[in-house]
Amino acid sequence: MKKALRIAWKDLLIKARDPLSFVILLVVPLALIMVLGLALAPTFRGQPFSITLVVVDQDRGELSRILQEEVFQAEALKDLFRLQSAPSPEEARQWVLRGEATAALIIPEGFTALVYEGRSTSLEVLSSTDAPLRGQIVKSIAEGFMTEILSRRAMAEVAAAELLSRGLIKPEEISPLVQSWLPQLEQTRSLVALGQQTEQSAQSSLPGAMGYYAISMSVMYVLFSANEGGRSLLQERRTGTINRLLSAPLSRSAILSGKILGVCFLALAQFLLVILVATLAYGVRWTDSPLGFVLMIACTVGCMSGLGVLLCSIYKTEAQAGALGPAVAMILTFLAGGMFVFGQVSPWMNAVMHISPVRWAMDGFLQLMNGRGVGAVLLPAGVLVAMGAAFLLVGVLRLRRWQIVA
């Protein structure tokens, strides 16, 4: 193991003495973070967060009026919701399908009367798959409204029953009394607060522009570094360094382990430097969970290093490594949404994005930036470990043709 570590340390020192590698692996990602962060900051902060809600009011009763005017159009939420009316549920569905509305709220006929009579009824919410977070806001408010109505009706009925048992009211007065209490939704503010909380949760799913691109560009350049480590292995093969190592009193496993560790060391050093400078220069706040942060760094570096070894085993020349490696890194980053704001995507697009290991790395770091703990990154970390192990295994098997592995 000591011999493998010495080989890895030697490879890292050689790269550290190369000023061009320093510029490519440190200065360039930091410059990209700054340029993208400043240029695309309005994409993260400047766009108004709004919901076009089409309402089908088949009830036109008191409770439907309260829901629309006093909840969705309350002072705190009127800038969030743009209410539109549709004559039928089918037309409202078409608006949502065509993207003309974010969500649809269908209030059934007789809604107010059924609630007053204590009979079963419900509200229907339809939301676009392209905007699941906004749809969740509407659903949360509608569910809160129904819960408030049912709880107030239960309290009113209990109070009326108590008054009846004491002879303070007559049986025929119970129904009008309950109906007079229900519209007085004293907890409407709690529904507005629920909407505000859900809105803030949806908006906070992305960090600021600097934070977002600090993650994506850092991960992309970890793959660049891993590819650079693989290219150095090709260079040593061309210059005969590998043959000299094979003739030395070193086992083939020690040589291979040292070369792979060298790739990991280079990727880790570059990653840590970018994180440090991005924190000091751009004020990027990475996490409140040191354990989760260390776990994500280790899994990301391991996965990208394994991919670097696999790519190295595929290349035939250093020129191929220099041309194809960066292209693969940029394609995987673009596919992962690292070069554009992915915010809300359809399920199929989300599945495509997660083909890329860069997406899993970004998922983990975004969770940490949003204040989550180590538990939130176990899935992306586990996927990165599995991907990295698969990349490394295939890469090592392919390196048999170099006769480094017996």
PAVEX-419235 format. One record per residue (C-alpha): z, y, x negated. Coordinates in steps of 0.001 Angstrom, whole numbers, plus 524288, in hexadecimal, padded with zeros to 5 digits. Example, Ala and Ser with C-alpha at 12.3 -4.5 7.8 and 13.67 -1.06 7.14 Angstrom:
<recs>
81E787EE6C7CFF4
81BE47FBDC7CA9A
</recs>
This chain:
<recs>
800008000080000
80304809437F4CB
7F56F8072C7EF36
7EF3A80A317FC61
7F741816A87FD82
7F33181AE07EFD8
7E4E3818F77F346
7E6BE820CF7FFC8
7EDFD82BAB7F8AE
7E35082C3F7EE5C
7D8D182DD37F8D9
7E0A2838BE7FF4A
7E2478401B7F276
7D3B783F327EFAE
7D0A8845537FCDD
7DB1384FC27FAEF
7D4298543F7EE8F
7C749855F47F5CD
7C6A7864177FAF3
7BB378610F803E2
7C2FC8567680ABF
7CE3C8600080C4C
7C55F869FA812D1
7BF038601B81BE5
7CB728590881FE3
7D4AD8649D82134
7CE0D871CF821FD
7C32C86DBC82B3C
7CBD8867C4835E5
7D4DF8738B8355F
7C93E87C9F836AA
7C41C874D68423C
7D1668754A848D9
7D1B5884078477A
7C3A38863D84BD7
7C44687D1785792
7D1F68817185B31
7CE5388FDA85B5C
7C0CE88E508613E
7C4D38851B86C3D
7D24F88A8886F31
7CD818905587C36
7C9E98829588070
7D85487F2087FD5
7DEAF88BB88846E
7D4C98946788AF1
7CF7688C26895FA
7D6DF88E108A2CD
7DCE2881A48A7F8
7D8C8881168B635
7D6F9877298C0FD
7CCDB878068CBB2
7D35B8713D8D726
7CB5586EA68E35E
7D3EF86D068EF70
7D02D865C48FBCF
7D9F986AB4905D3
7D85F861FE911AE
7E61F865489162A
7E6848743891693
7F4F48736491958
800EB87A1D913FA
8036687084908EF
7F552870D29043B
7F62E87FB39040C
802A587F3D8FBF6
7FC93875CC8F243
7F0A087E4F8F01E
7F65288C058F0ED
8042E88A8D8EBFC
8026887FB98E1F9
7F4A987F718DC48
7F31888E268DDF2
800DD891DF8D9E2
801D489D4D8D07F
80441894758C4CD
7F8AE88B918C7CA
7EE62894168CE39
7E77F896598C135
7E75B887B98BE9D
7E165883488CB81
7D4B0887C28D1BC
7D4F48829B8DFA4
7C88287FD38E707
7C693879C98F461
7BDFA86E588F838
7BB1486A0190625
7BC7085B69903CA
7C25D851B58FA27
7B4EF84C758F6BA
7AFEF859DC8F2DD
7BC3385C218EAC7
7B9CE84F4C8E39F
7ABF7853928E09B
7B0EF860698DAF7
7B9DF858DE8D1E0
7AF4784F248CE07
7A5BE85A1F8CAF6
7AFD78612D8C2CA
7B05186CE98CBE2
7BEDD86AB38CE23
7C9858655B8C56A
7D0A385E9A8D083
7D0D685D788DF3C
7DC9185DDA8E849
7DAB1857A58F5AF
7E4D085B2F9000C
7E312851A990B65
7E21A8558E91996
7EF4B8569392034
7F6988572A9133F
8009B86132917CF
802DB85A8F924E7
8048284D1E91ECB
80E908526491542
816028590B9203D
815FB84C6492801
81AAF8447491C59
80E7683C2B91BF3
807208377990FEC
7FCF78405D909C5
7F8308440D8FC42
7F00F84D718F430
7E40F848BA8ECD0
7E08284E0E8DF60
7D36C84B7E8D8DE
7D18584F798CAB6
7C66284F518C10F
7C6E5845328B62C
7C20E84FDE8AD05
7CE7C857D18AF45
7D9A884E148B102
7E45E857808ACB8
7E086861D18B6B2
7DFC7857788C130
7ED6C853188BD74
7F276860E68BFCF
7ED50860D78CDC9
7F2888532B8D01D
80005856AA8CAE7
8011F862958D3BE
7FC4E85B098DFBE
805EC850038DD25
810E3859D08DB2F
80D5F860768E7F4
80DDC853A28EF86
81AB984FEB8E920
8208685D1A8ECC3
81C0685C058FAE2
8216A84E458FC80
82E61851A48F638
8300485DCE8FEA1
82C8B8563190AE1
836C084BF490784
841038568890582
83D3185D4191226
83E31850A7919DD
84B9384D8B9141C
8506185B4191734
84AF385A9A9250E
8514184D569274D
85E55852C6922CD
85D2285E7992BF1
8598A8554793711
8654584C7593475
86E418584F9358E
8680185CB09421A
863028695893C35
854E1866E394028
84DED85F2E94A9F
844D185388947B0
838C985AF794C21
83BD8865AD9422A
83B1A85CB293649
82C4E85CAF934BD
82A7D86B83935D5
835D886D9392C82
8302F8648292227
822F586AFD9238D
828EF8786192195
82F7587409914EC
8240086D2990E7C
81B3E8790090BB5
8266687FC39049E
8236F879458F7A8
82DAE87FBA8EF66
829A8877638E3CB
81B9987C5B8E33A
81F2F882578D61D
821C5874D28D0AB
813E9870D88D453
80E8087CD98CD88
816CC879C78C199
8119A86BD08C1FA
803C58710E8C1C7
806DF87A278B66F
80D2786F308AEA2
8018A8662C8B0C1
7F837871178ACF7
7FFAB873AA8A065
7FFC98651D89D81
7F1188647C89F27
7EEBC87062896AE
7F7C286BA288BF5
7F03685EE888A46
7E8BF865E387F7B
7EEFD86D6187456
7E99587A3686F5E
7DC5E87AAC868CE
7E21B87A9C85B17
7EA8686EDA85E32
7DF8C86759864AC
7D5F3869458598E
7E0728673A84F56
7E1BF85982854EC
7D354856728566A
7CEC285C0B84969
7DA24855F9841F9
7D73E8487D84778
7C8B684A0F844E1
7CB3D84D8E836C6
7D4858422D83519
7C89C839DB837E8
7C0DD8423F82E5B
7CB3283F6F823FE
7CB10830E7826E1
7BC61830F1825A7
7BD6E83866818DA
7C6AB82DF1813C3
7BCCB8238E81777
7B20582B148109B
7BA1382B5680419
7BAC281C8E804EB
7ABE081C2580550
7AB77825417F9B5
7B47481C6E7F1E4
7AC05810E87F56D
79FE88181A7F05D
7A66681C7F7E3B6
7AC1A80F097E108
7BA65812EC7E29C
7BC55807F97EC66
7B7357FDFD7E29A
7C084803167D831
7CBD7801E17E1A6
7C7C47F3F77E4C8
7C7E37F0A37D65B
7D59D7F6617D4D0
7E1E17EE417D73C
7E2037F2377E588
7E0AA7E9B87F171
7D5927EC6E7FAAF
7DF307EEAD805B7
7E6477F8F77FD81
7D96B7FFF97FAC9
7D54A7FFDB80900
7E2DC803F380DA9
7E31980EF9803CF
7D5D5813F88082E
7D998813778167F
7E68A81A32813B4
7DF028247880C25
7D70C8274581863
7E3B9828448204D
7EA42831248163E
7DEB383A6B815F5
7DE0883B19824D2
7ECC183D05825EB
7ED32847B781B98
7E22084F2582213
7E83E84D9482F94
7F5868527B82B35
7EFAE85E268242A
7E7E1862478301A
7F3DF860A5838D9
7FC20868C282F8A
7F263873E182E0A
7EF148740483C9F
7FD928752783F8D
7FFF288036835E1
7F33B887BA83771
7F010885D2845E0
7FD868838084B95
7F9E08764E85138
805A886FA88575E
8037C8612185616
80F4385A6C85C2F
81DBD859D485F3A
81DE484B3585C67
81DB6848A584DAE
81DA1839F584FC9
8120283A8A858F4
80AFD843C084FA5
80CEE83ACF843F8
8089982F2784C14
7FC13835F185059
7F8FA83A7884280
7FAD282CC083D18
7F2CF8263A847DB
7E7F58305384717
7E6D882F628385A
7E73E82085838FD
7DCB881FBD84370
7D38F8296883CE5
7D590822DA82FAC
7D210815C3835A3
7C5D581BE183B50
7C2D9821C382E01
7C3A981443827B6
7BAA380EB783224
7B0B98199983006
7B1918179682145
7AE31809448230C
7A21180D1B82ACE
79C97817548218A
793568130C816D6
7936781F8F80EEE
79BBD82BA680CBA
79104833CC812F5
7928482C1D81F92
7A12C82E3981F35
79F5883CD181D27
795A783E0182855
79A2C8342483279
7A8E98355A830D8
7AA06843A183522
7A0518410684016
7A896835C984540
7B4E483E388447B
7AE9A8497884BF2
7A8B98408185641
7B5C4839D5858BE
7BC928470F85974
7B26784C8B862C3
7B33F8405086B31
7C210841C686B7A
7C14F84FAA870A0
7C5DD8557F863CF
7BB4985FE08638E
7BC3186447871B1
7C6BF8660C87BEA
7C7C38593B8834C
7D29385DAD88CCA
7CE978564289901
7C47584B8B8982D
7BFA4840E48A124
7C5138331089F70
7B88282DD989961
7B8088390788F91
7C649836BC88C41
7C3358286588979
7B7BC82C25880C4
7C00C835CD87929
7CA2C82B4F87653
7C03A822ED86F56
7C27382C19863DC
7CED682A4985BBC
7CF008390F85A2D
7D1BE83A33868C7
7DDA98316B867C7
7E2BE8394185C43
7E0C3845E3863C9
7E7A58402E86FB5
7F3AF83D3E867AD
7F46B84A6F860F3
7F1C2851B286DB5
7FD1D84A87873FA
805DD84ECF868D8
8011685CE2869B6
8045F85CD787837
812818599887520
8123384AE987764
81A0E8417186F30
8170483534867A0
815E182D1187402
809E8834C887843
802518315586BE2
804E2822C386B78
7F84481F7B8729E
7EF16827E186A43
7F650823A485DFA
7F5068155E861C3
7E67F816B7864A0
7E46F81D8485784
7EB748127C8507D
7E32A808408577B
7D68B80F89854B1
7DA49811DE8467D
7DDB98039684467
7D0B57FF4A84A3F
7C91C8090F841DF
7D057804E483597
7CEA77F65883827
7C0057F78683A2B
7BECF8009182E7B
7C6307F76D82564
7BE1B7EBD3829D2
7B1A67F3648271A
7B6987F745819A6
7B60B7E8EE815C1
7A80C7EB808119E
7AD907F44F806FF
7B57B7E88E80235
7C1DB7F0A28028E
7C7C27E6EC80BEE
7C7E77D8A38080D
</recs>
